[in-house]
Amino acid sequence: MSETTFAGNARRGSRLVFAGRLGVGILLLVLVVGRVGVREPWRLLSCADPGLLAGAVAFYVLMFLIKTLRWRSMLLNRRIAVSFPRALELYLFSSLCGAFTPGRVGEALRAILPAREQKRYAESLACTAVDKAFDAALLALLLIAASRSRLLSTGESRALFLSGAALAALMAAGYGAARAIARRGIRLHRAVARLLPVSLRRMLEEQPDRFLSSGLACVRDKWVSAAALTALFWLAHVGCHYLILLSLGGSMDPWYFVLCLTLAGLVEFLPVTICGLGTREYLLVLLFEKAGLGDDMALAFALMNIVFTYAVTGILTMVVHCIRTGFGNAGN
């Protein structure tokens, strides 16, 4: 099989996977809406407290500011220069793309765009991977913390604790494996290389070693500040979504609410639908029932979350882009 045929088949396969995951997500979302109905969730959404929603938007902006600061500090650590406004624009844009595309396309864009001028793709990809790894590590710790919720049975608490501990152990093992591989050296596997465009392949063939060494250096040099910023991000994340819940007239045990957000975040990593579409909403309906909140409240909360993920992120991306380019033109 020629490289052209192989690449064509890979692209067709990717499109089929994208269509399948999008279809599954839409189907699940339709099933949830069909089960719950739209009249009562719409009433809750239309009566949402605007002041609390404004506070949620403020926390949402703070979330992106914190995550941009963490990611940019890693880029600067690897001598990839990018201004904070540009980094914020890239983070917003990649997050928006990630909400519309399969896999981790958003993270790939965030890794590639800052490195184009210096051609330091391995280092930039490593910074993005480590940035995402801190989020995954915190999810493991939050599973352990959320096991304290009084709404859970003893068996459920134990299962959550063990799941979080297993995920944390898996990430620790992955870090140890990366260190071991970095010491031995590694080259880009030929089968992987054939999936890449020729221009990108030539730039990456000699960079796996640089990817691992850069990633490990980011962890070694920035773990204290990155961990602190990750904790601040989750405080803002919880604050944003709890204000959304309050604006709809609901309330919940704080630890159980942390569990809901943690499981919703983990669902987004699963390669079942696009950015957890459908699966996240179905999960929230089940979790809210256990907290004594009805399906209507769960669906209204989930739909508001979709509005933030797509509409608010899109608006913020356009605003930051206009401000940044406006300042740039003014400076010229």
N, C-alpha and C positions, 0 to 999 in steps of 0.2 A: 504493500500500500504506500503510495507517494505521500510526501508531507502535505501537499495541497489537498489531497483527498482526505487525509487524516484530520487536517484542520477544519475542512468543510463539515465532516461528520461531527466533530467536536462542537462546532457552532450550532449545527442543527439540534444536537442533543441538548445543548444549553438552552435553546429556545423552547424545546419541548418540556424540559424541567421547569423553566420559568412559567410557562403556560399552565402546567399541571399544578404547581404550588399556588399560583394565583387563583386558579379555579377552585382548589380545595379551600383556600381562605375565604373566598366569596361565598362558597356553598355553606361553610360553617357559620359565617356571619348571617346569611339569610335564614339558616335554621334557628339561630338564636333569636333573631328578630321575630321570626314566625312563632316561636314558642312564647315569647314574652309579649309581643304586640308593640305598637308604636305610640298609642294614644297617651298612656300614663308617662312613659319616658319623655315624650315630647313636652308634656305639661311640666315635668320637673325641670327640663332644660330651659323652657321659656320663662320659668319663675326663678331661675338661678340668681343668687345675690350678686349684683355687678361689682360691689366693693370687694367681696371675697374673691371673685374671679380676677379682678385687677391685681390683688395680692398674689394670686396664683401665677399670673403672667410675670410679675416682678421676680418671683422665685424661679420661674422658668428661664428668664434672661440670666439670672445669677448662676443657674446650673451651667449654661453654656460658657459664661465668663470663667468659671472655675475650671471646667474641663479644657478650655482653650489654654488657660494659663499652665495647666499641668502638661499638656501635650507640647506646647511651645518651649517649656523649660527643657524637655527631653531633646527637642530638635537643636536648641542652642547648645546643649551638652555635647552633641555630636557635630557642632560647628556648621549647622544648617541655618543660615540667617533668614528670618522671616519676621516681619513686624507683627505686633499684636493685632492691629485691625485686619491685616491680611490673614493671619492665623484664625481669627474669629470668623471671618467670611468663609474660609475653607472648611472650618469645622461645621458651621451651619449648613453649608452647601452639601458637604459629604453626608451629613445626617439626613438631609432631605432626600438625597439620592438613595441612601440606604433604606429609606421608608418605601421607595417605589421599586426597588430592584432586588433580585434574588441574591442569596449569599451575603458576602460582606463587600459588595461593590463600593459602598460608601467609604469603608475603611481603605480600600485600594486606591480610590481617588485621593483621599487625604494623604496617603503615603506617597503618591506619585507627584502630585502638583507642586509641593514645596521643593522637590529635588530636581526639577527639570533643568534649571540653569546650571547647577553644579554637577548634574548626572550622578548624584549620590543616592541612588535608589535603595540600595541595601540598607544604608544607615537610616533613611527616612522610613522605610518599611519596618525596620526594627523598632524605631521610636513609636510608631503607630501600634505595633503588636504589643509592646510593653504597656502602652497607655490603655489598651483594651484589657490586658491581663490584670491590671489593678482593679478594674471594674468586676471582672470575673472572680477575683480573689475575695473582694468585699461581699459578693453574693454568697459565697461559701460561709463567711463569717456571719452574715445576716441570717442564714438558715439556722445556724446554731443559736443566735440570739433570739430569733422568733420562736424557737421551741419553748420559750418561757411563757408564751401566751396562755392565759387562763381558759381560753375557749377550746383548747386542744385537750384531747384525752392523753393519758399517760403513754399509750402506744404511739399515738401520732407525734407527741413531743420527742419520744425516743427515736422514731424514724427520721424526723427532721434533723435532730442532733447528729445522728449517724451519717445522714446524707451530706450535711455540711462538712463534717469531719472528713468524709471520704473524698469530697470535691477538693478540700484544702490539701489533703494528702496527695491527690493526683496532681495538683498544680505544683506542689513542692517536688514531686518526683520528676515532673516535666522540666522544672528549673535545673534539677540535678543532672538530668539527661542532656540538657542543652550545654551545661558546663563541660560534661564529659566529651560530647561531640566536638565542641569548640577546641578542646585540647588536642584532639586527634586530627582535626581538619576534615572538611567535607566539600564535595563539588556538586554542582547542580546535576541531578539525575537526568540521563539522556531522555527518558520517557517524559519527564516533566518539561524538559527543554523544548520538545517537539510541540507542546501545546501553546507555546508562546510565539508572538510575532517575531520575525527574524531580527528586527531592529532592537526589540527589547531583550531577546535572547542573548545577543552579543554583549549587551551591557550587563547582564546578570550572570553570565556563565562563570565569571571569576569572583562573584560577590557573596556566595553563601557563607564563607568564613567571616566576611565583614558584617553580614547580617547578624550572625550569632554573637560575635564579639561586641558589636554595637549594642545589641539588646542586653547582654549581660552587664555592659558598662553602665547603661541607663539604670538598671536595677541597682547596681552597686552604688552609683553616685547620687541617685535621685530618690531612693526608696523612702526616705524620711519625709521629704516635702511632698512626694507623690501620694504617700499614704495619708498625710494630713489633708491634702486637697481632695482626695477621694472621699474621706469622711465628711468634709464640708459639702461636697457635691451631694452626698446622699441625704444630708440634713436638709439641703435645699430641695432635693427631689421629693422627700417625704412631705416637707412643708407645702410645696406646690400642689401635690395631689391630695393632701388632707384638706387644703383650702377648697379644692374643687369639690370634694365630698361634702364639706360643710355648706358650700354654696347651694348644693342640691337639697339640703335639709337633712343630711345623714351624719352619723357619727359611729365610731368603732373603737374597740380596744386598740391602743397604739401598737402593741407588739403584733397583734393579729393583722393590723393594717400594713405593718412592715413586711409581714409574711406574704400578704397579697401582692405587694409591689415586687418583692423578691421573686416569687414564682412567676409573675408576669414578665419580669426581666429575663428569667431563665428560658421561658417559652420562646422569646424572640431569638434565642440562639439555636433553637431546634430547626433543622432544614425541612420543615413540613409545609409552611406557608411563607408568604412574603412578610418579613418583619413581624411575625406572630399574628397577622391578620386572621381573625376568626377564632383561632385557638386561644388567643388572649381573652377575647370577649366571652367565649364559652367558659373558660376557667374562672373568670371574675364572677360570672353568674353563680357558679357552684360555690365559690368561696364566700360570697356575700350572703348566700342562704344560711351558711353556718354561723355567720355573725348576727343573724336575726334581721338582716336587711332583705327586702324583697327583690325579685327579679327586675322590677321596674327601676329601682335605684341602681342595681348593678349595670343594667344596660345603659342608663343615662350616664353613669360614670364612665363606662367604656367608650361611649360615643363622644363624650367631652374629651377624653384622652386622645381619640382619633383626631378631633379638631385641633388640639394642641400639636400633635405629631406632624400633621400635614399643613394646616392653615397657619397656625402661629409660627411654626418654624419657617414656612415659606415667606411670610411677611417679614420676619426678623432678618432672613437672608437678603431680601431685597433692600430693606432699610440700611443694613450694614454695608451692602455693596454700593448703594447710592451715596452714603456718607463718605465711604472710603475713596471712591472715585471722584467725588466732589472735592474732597480735600486735596486729592492728588492733582486735579485740574487747577485748583486755586493756587497750589504751590508752583505749578508750571507757569 
